[in-house]
Amino acid sequence: MTDRYNPVGMWRPNGRAFSQGVVQGEGVVVHVTGQVAWDELDNVVGVGDVEAQMEKAVDNVRTVLAEVGGTLGDIVSMTIYFLDRADLPVIQRVRARHFDAATAPASVLIQVPGLVLPEFLVELVPIAVVPPGRFVRPR
């Protein structure tokens, strides 16, 4: 079982979808490649729209984890790279739609000057721990 916590005396998430600490439970650690808003045909989804790009990146993460029996709730840590500080409320809103306090990973947001393509506005890099009872070897 993965334990997520927010110690008393620390600054609070205040509705943002992250935990101050996550203790990795038993399971298989899955490192996911940075996910951006690419579809299966290498088209950029949501050019100029950080919300659409966040949703597509989360969907890509979901697909990668599902292949091995994992879910978004298995994510223990996530780094989010983004371009524009003004996009933070949207990024946090999308993140909150997919992670609640009970399943929120430890998280870091890093503003960068650019990503692999100029059309990308955000990139997610999660680490998950899939419980042994659900884990399946990838095909």
TIKELUM-963541 format. One record per residue (C-alpha): z negated, y, x. Coordinates in Angstrom, 2 decimals, decimal comma. Each point is the difference from the previous one (the first is absolute). Layout:
<nodes>
<node zz="Z" yy="Y" xx="X"/>
...
</nodes>
This chain:
<nodes>
<node zz="0,00" yy="0,00" xx="0,00"/>
<node zz="0,90" yy="3,47" xx="1,29"/>
<node zz="-2,78" yy="2,58" xx="-0,29"/>
<node zz="0,91" yy="3,67" xx="-0,46"/>
<node zz="-2,65" yy="2,66" xx="0,24"/>
<node zz="-0,80" yy="3,71" xx="0,10"/>
<node zz="-3,41" yy="0,59" xx="1,67"/>
<node zz="-2,51" yy="2,45" xx="-1,44"/>
<node zz="-0,14" yy="3,15" xx="2,10"/>
<node zz="3,74" yy="-0,02" xx="0,74"/>
<node zz="2,73" yy="2,15" xx="-1,50"/>
<node zz="1,25" yy="-1,62" xx="-3,19"/>
<node zz="3,50" yy="-1,10" xx="-1,03"/>
<node zz="-0,43" yy="2,21" xx="-3,12"/>
<node zz="2,64" yy="-1,81" xx="-2,02"/>
<node zz="2,36" yy="-0,57" xx="2,92"/>
<node zz="1,02" yy="-3,64" xx="0,44"/>
<node zz="-1,62" yy="-1,05" xx="3,28"/>
<node zz="-3,22" yy="-1,57" xx="1,28"/>
<node zz="-1,97" yy="1,25" xx="3,02"/>
<node zz="-0,35" yy="-3,55" xx="1,28"/>
<node zz="1,53" yy="-3,38" xx="-0,71"/>
<node zz="-1,46" yy="-3,23" xx="1,32"/>
<node zz="2,77" yy="-2,56" xx="0,40"/>
<node zz="-0,70" yy="-3,14" xx="-1,97"/>
<node zz="1,24" yy="-3,51" xx="0,62"/>
<node zz="3,73" yy="-0,33" xx="-0,20"/>
<node zz="3,27" yy="0,45" xx="1,77"/>
<node zz="0,64" yy="3,42" xx="1,52"/>
<node zz="3,44" yy="1,35" xx="-0,90"/>
<node zz="1,37" yy="2,98" xx="1,93"/>
<node zz="2,73" yy="1,72" xx="-1,99"/>
<node zz="2,80" yy="1,96" xx="1,67"/>
<node zz="0,03" yy="3,67" xx="-0,91"/>
<node zz="1,46" yy="0,27" xx="-3,48"/>
<node zz="2,20" yy="2,89" xx="-1,06"/>
<node zz="2,16" yy="0,68" xx="-3,04"/>
<node zz="2,84" yy="-2,37" xx="0,89"/>
<node zz="1,38" yy="-2,29" xx="-2,66"/>
<node zz="1,47" yy="-3,46" xx="0,65"/>
<node zz="3,40" yy="1,56" xx="0,82"/>
<node zz="-1,48" yy="2,44" xx="2,57"/>
<node zz="0,41" yy="2,94" xx="-2,38"/>
<node zz="-2,66" yy="2,71" xx="0,17"/>
<node zz="-1,76" yy="0,24" xx="-3,37"/>
<node zz="-1,22" yy="3,41" xx="-1,19"/>
<node zz="1,59" yy="2,34" xx="2,53"/>
<node zz="-2,09" yy="3,18" xx="-0,10"/>
<node zz="-2,58" yy="-1,56" xx="-2,39"/>
<node zz="-3,23" yy="-1,11" xx="1,70"/>
<node zz="-1,33" yy="-1,59" xx="-3,21"/>
<node zz="3,06" yy="-2,22" xx="-0,39"/>
<node zz="-0,16" yy="-0,88" xx="3,71"/>
<node zz="-3,70" yy="-0,89" xx="-0,19"/>
<node zz="0,64" yy="-2,22" xx="-3,03"/>
<node zz="2,87" yy="-1,79" xx="1,77"/>
<node zz="-2,02" yy="-0,45" xx="3,19"/>
<node zz="-2,92" yy="-1,44" xx="-2,01"/>
<node zz="2,43" yy="-2,28" xx="-1,82"/>
<node zz="1,38" yy="-1,19" xx="3,36"/>
<node zz="-3,54" yy="-0,72" xx="1,22"/>
<node zz="-0,69" yy="-1,92" xx="-3,21"/>
<node zz="3,14" yy="-2,10" xx="0,58"/>
<node zz="-0,91" yy="-0,81" xx="3,63"/>
<node zz="-3,52" yy="-1,07" xx="-0,99"/>
<node zz="1,13" yy="-1,99" xx="-3,06"/>
<node zz="2,15" yy="-2,18" xx="2,27"/>
<node zz="-3,20" yy="-1,39" xx="1,55"/>
<node zz="-2,15" yy="0,00" xx="-3,14"/>
<node zz="-1,51" yy="3,43" xx="0,60"/>
<node zz="-0,55" yy="3,03" xx="-2,21"/>
<node zz="-0,61" yy="3,68" xx="0,60"/>
<node zz="-3,69" yy="-0,75" xx="-0,53"/>
<node zz="0,04" yy="-2,05" xx="3,21"/>
<node zz="0,78" yy="3,06" xx="2,13"/>
<node zz="-2,96" yy="0,80" xx="2,24"/>
<node zz="1,52" yy="2,90" xx="1,96"/>
<node zz="2,94" yy="2,33" xx="-0,49"/>
<node zz="1,48" yy="2,75" xx="2,13"/>
<node zz="2,21" yy="2,49" xx="-1,84"/>
<node zz="2,37" yy="2,19" xx="1,98"/>
<node zz="1,32" yy="3,05" xx="-1,85"/>
<node zz="2,01" yy="3,13" xx="0,79"/>
<node zz="-1,22" yy="2,81" xx="-2,24"/>
<node zz="-3,64" yy="0,88" xx="-0,57"/>
<node zz="0,96" yy="1,35" xx="-3,44"/>
<node zz="0,85" yy="-3,59" xx="-1,01"/>
<node zz="-3,58" yy="-1,27" xx="0,47"/>
<node zz="-1,05" yy="0,39" xx="-3,67"/>
<node zz="3,05" yy="-2,03" xx="-1,10"/>
<node zz="-0,58" yy="-2,64" xx="2,69"/>
<node zz="-3,64" yy="-0,32" xx="-1,05"/>
<node zz="0,93" yy="-0,16" xx="-3,69"/>
<node zz="2,46" yy="-2,85" xx="0,58"/>
<node zz="-2,49" yy="-1,79" xx="2,20"/>
<node zz="-2,65" yy="0,32" xx="-2,75"/>
<node zz="2,39" yy="-1,61" xx="-2,51"/>
<node zz="0,14" yy="-3,14" xx="2,15"/>
<node zz="-3,50" yy="-0,18" xx="1,54"/>
<node zz="-3,28" yy="0,54" xx="-1,81"/>
<node zz="-3,44" yy="0,34" xx="1,57"/>
<node zz="-0,57" yy="-3,76" xx="-0,14"/>
<node zz="3,16" yy="-0,81" xx="2,00"/>
<node zz="0,54" yy="3,14" xx="2,08"/>
<node zz="0,79" yy="-0,63" xx="3,67"/>
<node zz="-1,30" yy="1,94" xx="2,96"/>
<node zz="2,64" yy="2,67" xx="0,46"/>
<node zz="1,36" yy="2,66" xx="2,32"/>
<node zz="2,63" yy="2,65" xx="-0,75"/>
<node zz="1,98" yy="1,36" xx="2,95"/>
<node zz="2,35" yy="2,95" xx="-0,23"/>
<node zz="3,05" yy="-0,52" xx="2,21"/>
<node zz="3,03" yy="2,17" xx="0,83"/>
<node zz="2,45" yy="-2,69" xx="-1,09"/>
<node zz="0,58" yy="-3,64" xx="-0,86"/>
<node zz="2,80" yy="-2,40" xx="0,95"/>
<node zz="2,51" yy="1,73" xx="-2,34"/>
<node zz="-0,14" yy="3,67" xx="-0,99"/>
<node zz="0,08" yy="-1,00" xx="-3,71"/>
<node zz="-3,33" yy="-1,84" xx="0,23"/>
<node zz="-3,07" yy="1,98" xx="-1,06"/>
<node zz="-2,69" yy="-2,69" xx="0,26"/>
<node zz="-0,63" yy="-3,38" xx="1,66"/>
<node zz="-2,77" yy="-2,52" xx="-0,78"/>
<node zz="-1,39" yy="-2,42" xx="2,59"/>
<node zz="-2,49" yy="-2,41" xx="-1,61"/>
<node zz="-2,04" yy="-2,91" xx="1,29"/>
<node zz="-1,06" yy="-2,61" xx="-2,56"/>
<node zz="-2,26" yy="-3,05" xx="-0,01"/>
<node zz="1,30" yy="-2,62" xx="-2,43"/>
<node zz="-2,69" yy="-2,49" xx="-1,10"/>
<node zz="0,67" yy="-3,58" xx="1,16"/>
<node zz="0,20" yy="-1,28" xx="-3,59"/>
<node zz="2,94" yy="2,29" xx="-0,77"/>
<node zz="1,76" yy="0,14" xx="3,35"/>
<node zz="3,38" yy="-1,75" xx="0,25"/>
<node zz="2,13" yy="-0,18" xx="3,12"/>
<node zz="3,05" yy="2,25" xx="-0,24"/>
<node zz="3,36" yy="-1,63" xx="-0,63"/>
</nodes>
